[in-house]
Amino acid sequence: MEGQEVSLKDYIRVIRKRKKVILLLFFIAVIASAVVSFVLPPVYEVTSTLKIGKIVDVDTLKKEPIESQPGVSGLLKSSQFLGDAIKDLSLLLTVKELQEKISVEPVRETEDLVQIKVETKNPSQYLRIIDYLSNKLVQRDAEIKKRYESEEELLARYDEEIKKINEELNKIEGDIKEMEEEAKSLEVASEDISRKIEERMKESKSLSQAESEILIGQMENIRDKLGRYKNNISSEQQRYAGFLEDLRELQIEKVKIQRRGSLNMYNTEVLVSPMEPKEPIRPNKPLNIAVAAVVGLIVGLGLVFSLEYFEKTD
């Protein structure tokens, strides 16, 4: 305990003795970091998020992406797109320079989102570039949809599918009604056999073995049939519910197309438009200064303890 107290006093004595050196290194580190942070040009980040549209297959009514995420990423960084941007925006840049600056990546854990990102000292210029590329992709995908989709054909296909489902629903309703009637008949037959057994028991107090086997066999046969009918009814009711859900979804999709038009359904769109950033992403002046202050303090303490050690050994 005494050794620890003496050691702590020695540390405090060394710090007090050489506090000027510690403070000098501390302020040098802080001032140097501040100067560098203020001298370095600010770097801004400009981003935009795109949602890839879908095409409705007229034959199957399934929705397929117009482009894959890697496909869109490659297209936005292609020589064609970037060359058109340079030409239309009168940029003093080469395609290679743009390709090195622009990052296009799929958004994690999504299937149809892509983000365009640029780190630049000139956010206004790249804001225009990202906006141009985003709009160009939207227009391109709209043309693809126009070529492969037809509102009239889609609506006709939806009508056809809705008609088929309605026919299937009517058929299932008829089958269920028929099976329910058969089940009722079997229940009546079962009651008749039970009543017949009771009457025979009252008349003769007992049944012959042959009569018992016949009546029991009839009862088991009826119960088996009744069980199968009930299972079939339950299965058909589930199918009916599934077809009803499919019908509801088709009707909703059809109404959407009627209200918006097939070419406006599932368009590629800009989810997050590029905006001019207010703050740079680097240099982070407060963080840089704080780190420099800590480093300067540690270096200062290390230096004064080293000096003290060498003085004692001398």
N, C-alpha and C positions, 0 to 999 in steps of 0.2 A: 504493500500500500504506500509506504514511504517512497519507494523507488518510483512508483507511478506519479506521485505528487511532485517529486523533484524533476522528473522528466517533463511533466506538463509545465512547470515553472520555467524550465530551460527553453521550451518551445516559445512560450510567451515572451521571454527575455529576448530571444533571437528575433522574433517578429518586431518587437518594439525597437530593438537596436537597428534593424535594417528596414524599417517601414518605408523609408524614402525610396529604396530600390524597388520594393514591392509595388508601391503606388506609382512609381515611374513606369514600370513595365505594364501595369494595369492600364494607365492612361494612354500609353503608346499604343497598346493593342486596341483600345476602344476608339481612339482617334483615327488610327489607320483603317480600322474596319468601317468607320463612318465615312471617311474620305472615299474609300474604294466603293462603298455602297452608293454614295451620291454621285460619284464620277461615272460608274458603269451605266450604260444606257438601259432604260427599263425594257423588259420583254413582256409582251402581252399575249394572252391566249384567246383565240377566236374559235368558237365551236358552233356546230349546227347538227341537229339530229334528224335523220330522215326515216320515214316508215315506208318499207317496200310494199307496193300495191299487189293485188291479186287479179287473176283472170278467172272468170267463171266458165268452166267447160260446158258447152251447150249440150253435149251428149250425156254427161254424167251429173251435171250441176255441181261438180266439185270445184273448190276454189284452189288454184295453184298460184304460187308466187310468180310475178313477172320476171324477177331476177333473184338469184341467190345472193346471200350476203357477200361471199367472196367475189361474185360476179359484179356486184355494184361497186365494191371497193376497187376492183381492177379497172372498171369503166371510168370511174371518177378521176383516176390517176392516169388514164390512157393518154397517148399523144393526141388523139382526136379531140377529146374534151378539153385538155389543157391548151392545145394549139388554138382551138376556137376561142377560148377565154383570152389568150394573149392577143389574138387578132381583134376580137370584138371590143375588148376593154382597153386596147392600145397600151399594153403593158410592156415595159422595158425589161423583160425577163425571158429566159429561155425555158423550153419545156422541161429540161433536166433540172433547172433551178426550182421550178414549181414542184416537180415531183419530189425533190429533196425536202421542200418546206411543208408540203401538205401530207397529213396523215389521215387515212381513211380506214376505220376498223369497225367490225361488228360489235354491237353492244352486248356485253356478256349476259348469258342466260336469257337471250331473246332469239327469235327466229326471223324477225323482219325489221330490226332496227339497225341503222348504221350511223356512225358519228364521223363528221369531218372536223379535223382539228388542226390549227396552225399556231405555232409559237413565233411571234414576229415583233419587230420594233416599230412596224408600221401597220397598226391594226385597221386603219381606214381602208387601205388598199386591199388587204386580204379579206376584209368584210365584204367588199364588192366581188372578189373572186369566189368566195364560198357561196354567196348568194347566187351568183351566175351559174356555178356548177349545180347547185341544188335545183334551181328552176329548169335548167337544161335536162336534168334527169327526169323531173316531173313531166315535162313536155314530151320527152322521148317515150316514156312509159304510157302516157295517154295515147300516143299514136299507135303503139303496139296494141293496146286494148281496142282501139277503134278498128284495127285491121282484123282482130280475132273475135271480137264480140259484136253481137247484134241484139239490140233490145227486143226487137220483134221476135227473133228466134228464141231468145231466152224465155220470154213470157209464154210463148207457145209451148215450150218444153216444160215450164212450170205447170201450165194448165194440164198437160198430158200426164205428168206425174201426180198431180192432185186428183185427177180423174181416176187413175189406177188405184190410188190409195182409198178413195171413196168406194170404189167397187169392191176392194178387198175387205173394207170395213163392213159393207153390207153383207158380204158372203159370211164373214165371221159371225155377225149378228144372227144370221139365219142358222148357222151351224150350232151356235150356243143355244138358241131357242129350241132347236130340234133335240139336242142332247138333254136339255132340261126337261123336255116332255118325256123322253125315254126314261130319265132318272125318276120322274114322278110315277111312271107306269111300273117301274121296278119296285119302288117303295110301296105302291098299292099291292103288287103281287106278293111282296114280303109280308105285308099286313094280313093278306088273305091266308097265306100258309100258316102264320102264327095263330090266326083265328081258327083255322081248320084243326090244328094240333090241340088247341084248348077244347074244342067241341068233341073231338075224338076221346080226349082224356075224360071228359065228363060222362060220355056215353059208356065207355068200356073200362074206365079207370086206368087203362094201360094201352100201349100201342105194340103191335107185333114188330119184330126186328126188321122185317122187310119194309113195313110202312115207315118205321123210324128212319131207316137208311134212305128211303126215297125222299121223304120230307126234308131231312137234314141236307141231303145232296142238293135239293132244289133251293134251300135257303142259302147254302154256300155259293151256289152258282149265281144267285141273284146278288149277293153281297159283293162277289168279285166283279160282276158287271157294273154294279152301282159305284164301286170304288174307281173303276176305270173311267166311267163317265164323269165323275167328279174331278178326277185328275185332268181329264181332257178339257173340261169346262174351265178349270183354273188356268191351264196352259193357253187356251184360246183367249181368255180374258186378258192375260199378260200380253199376248200378241196384239190384241185390240188396243191396249193402252200404248204399246210401242208405236203402232201405226198412227194413233191419234197425235202423239208427240211429233212424229215425222210430218204429219199433215200441218200441224201448227207452225213448225219451222219453215216449211215450204211456203205457206201462206204469208208469213212475215217477210220472207225474202222477196216474194213476188210483189208485195206492197212497197217494199223499199225501192225496187227497180221502177215500179210505176211512178213513184214520187220523185226519184232522183235521176232515173235513167241509168242504163247498164254501164255507160262509159264513166259515170261518176261514182260507181260502186267500187269500193276497195281500191281507190286511186293511190298511187305513190304520192306522199305528201310530206311537207316539211313540218315535223312535230315541234321542233325548237328552232326558231329562226336565229340566225347569227346576229349578235348585238355587239356594239363597240364596248369593250371592257373599260371599267372605270379605274381599276387598280391593276398594276402589273403583277405577274406571278413571280418575277424575280427582277432585281435583287430584293429579298425580303429584309429591309433595313433594320427593323427592330430585332428580328431573329439573329441577323448577322452580328449586330452590336452586342447582343446578350451573349452569344457564343464566344465572341472575341474577348469580352470582359472576363468570362469564366476561364478561358484559356490563358489570358494574361495573368490572372490571379494565381493560377496553378503554376505557371512558369516562374513567376516571381517568387513564390514560396519555395519552389524547388531550387531556384538559384541561390537564395539567401541561406538555406540550410546547407547547401553544398559548400558555399563560401565559408560558413562557420566550421564545417567539418575540416576543411583543408587548413584553416587557421590553427585549429587545435592540434592537428597532426604535425604541423610545422613546429 
